[in-house]
Amino acid sequence: MSDLPQESPQQRWKPAWAAAEARLRENAGQTAVRTAVPRNSRVSKLDADLLDDELTDMLREPVTKAMSLLRPQLVDKHRLEIDTAIKAVLFWLSAGSASRQATYGQSLQNLKYDSSGHRDVLRRLRMFGALSIGGAYGWAKLTSYMAANGWADAPQNSFRRMVWRMLDRLERVTRVATLLNFLAFVATGQYKTLIERVLGLRLVFARPQVAHSVSFEFLNRQLVWHAFTEFVMFALPLVNPARARRWVVRNSRAVLGLPAVTIDPAVAALPEHICAICHNAESASLSPDSATAVLGDPAENCAVVNPYVAKCGHSYCYVCIKTRMMAEADECTCLRCGQHIDRIWQQV
């Protein structure tokens, strides 16, 4: 009995398991796939602004068309107010609501506003909308009013001239500060506008674990459409619509087994000393009553002047047939018989 092991079988595996468990945890830590939290993308933030601008443009067209039906001059007079109202409504329905805290373009880019640890995000967002939209509207109206009333041309020491110079310097300082802020945004990726920096509003990913996938489908469609329109704009001036129509008609009639052109029996029956081209031009330029009177005596109005003969043997005025050949080129046909005309001779 003394040769039997004193340790129970259930306790023999514990030291081996403890050593194996430590190695397993170490290997699992080395081979585990970590999900990296994506950084705030500068491109996504700028694309969000572009998407918001596109949405504003899409809504501007139907609104202006609807208003133009009431009073057409109202659109041109209040275009700035219309744009400001559209932007304000879109901002109030998106970033101004407590549930979204992001514009529609930012939501499409998986972004939302964060106030750097402050709890009053919604209040700061509404202040941001009032300053960015309402401030831009107020500044535009103020500068347009001052320019229309000649504040820049006021006397040197007058109140209006001093206010104009002060606002001009303020605008220059704001532009420089905006440029510096944008350079800082490019470097750090935070606060793309001055108002966002002042209010402490940062754009962060709404769902950090969601991978930001870039789709080039829309870009490819735009590139293809742009290239196609450029080609059409280049080729359109080179195409003669009337000639193309005649070519289509002639080939369609050939496929159907019909003559190349349709011959008007009244034109084909004209006397030989009558120019068929002059006859058609005269008939098209007169009313039915006067045309009947003119056609009753065609020799007096449409007689051939300086006659030239086509290879089919029919005579035309030189100016008429030459103008028609230059206009129709290879598609020129005789109005009497429908044969192709490529050369003419002076009638002896």
Residue pairs with C-beta under 8 A, 6 or more apart in sequence:
35 209
37 205
37 208
37 209
38 205
38 208
38 211
38 212
39 189
40 111
40 189
40 190
40 202
40 203
40 204
40 205
41 189
41 212
42 185
42 186
42 189
42 192
44 109
44 110
44 111
44 212
45 106
45 109
45 111
45 189
45 192
45 203
46 192
47 105
47 109
48 103
48 105
48 106
48 108
48 109
48 111
48 203
49 105
49 192
50 105
51 104
51 105
51 108
51 109
52 90
52 103
52 104
52 105
52 106
54 105
55 90
55 104
55 105
56 83
56 86
56 87
56 90
59 86
59 90
60 82
60 83
60 86
63 82
63 86
64 75
64 79
64 82
67 74
67 75
67 82
68 74
68 75
75 82
80 137
80 140
80 141
81 137
84 133
84 134
84 136
84 137
87 133
88 129
88 133
88 134
90 103
90 104
91 103
91 129
91 133
92 129
94 100
94 102
94 103
94 104
94 107
95 101
95 102
95 103
95 106
95 113
95 125
95 128
95 129
96 122
96 125
96 126
96 129
98 122
100 107
100 112
101 112
101 113
101 121
101 122
101 125
102 111
102 112
102 113
102 206
106 112
106 113
106 203
107 206
109 212
110 205
110 206
110 207
110 210
110 212
111 203
111 204
111 205
111 206
112 203
112 204
112 205
112 206
113 121
113 124
113 125
113 201
113 202
113 203
113 204
114 121
114 201
114 202
114 203
114 204
115 121
115 124
115 199
115 200
115 201
115 202
116 200
116 202
118 124
118 200
121 201
124 199
124 200
124 201
125 201
127 199
128 195
128 196
128 199
128 201
131 195
132 193
132 195
142 167
143 167
146 152
146 160
146 163
146 164
146 167
151 160
151 161
151 163
151 164
152 161
152 164
154 160
154 161
154 164
155 161
174 194
177 194
178 193
178 194
181 191
181 192
181 193
181 194
181 197
182 192
184 190
184 191
185 191
185 192
190 202
191 197
191 201
191 202
192 203
195 201
196 202
196 203
205 212
242 327
242 328
243 328
243 329
243 331
246 328
246 331
247 331
249 261
250 260
250 261
250 331
253 259
253 260
253 261
254 260
259 338
260 333
260 338
260 340
261 333
261 338
262 338
263 335
263 336
263 337
263 338
264 335
267 276
267 279
267 280
267 335
267 336
268 336
268 337
270 276
270 279
270 298
270 336
271 298
271 299
272 314
272 315
273 299
273 303
273 304
273 315
274 298
274 299
274 302
274 303
274 304
275 302
275 303
275 304
275 305
275 315
275 316
275 317
275 320
276 314
276 316
276 335
276 336
277 316
277 317
277 320
277 321
277 324
277 335
278 301
278 302
278 304
278 317
278 320
279 295
279 298
279 302
280 335
281 320
282 291
282 294
282 301
282 302
283 291
283 294
283 295
286 294
294 301
304 315
304 316
304 317
305 317
305 318
305 319
306 317
306 318
306 319
306 346
307 315
307 316
307 317
307 318
307 346
307 347
308 315
308 316
308 317
308 318
308 321
308 322
308 344
308 345
308 346
308 347
309 315
309 344
309 345
309 346
309 347
310 316
310 321
310 334
310 339
310 341
310 343
310 344
311 339
311 341
311 342
311 343
312 334
312 336
312 337
312 339
312 341
314 334
314 336
314 337
315 347
316 344
318 344
318 346
321 341
321 344
322 344
324 332
325 332
325 341
325 342
325 344
330 342
332 340
332 341
332 342
333 339
333 340
333 341
334 340
334 341
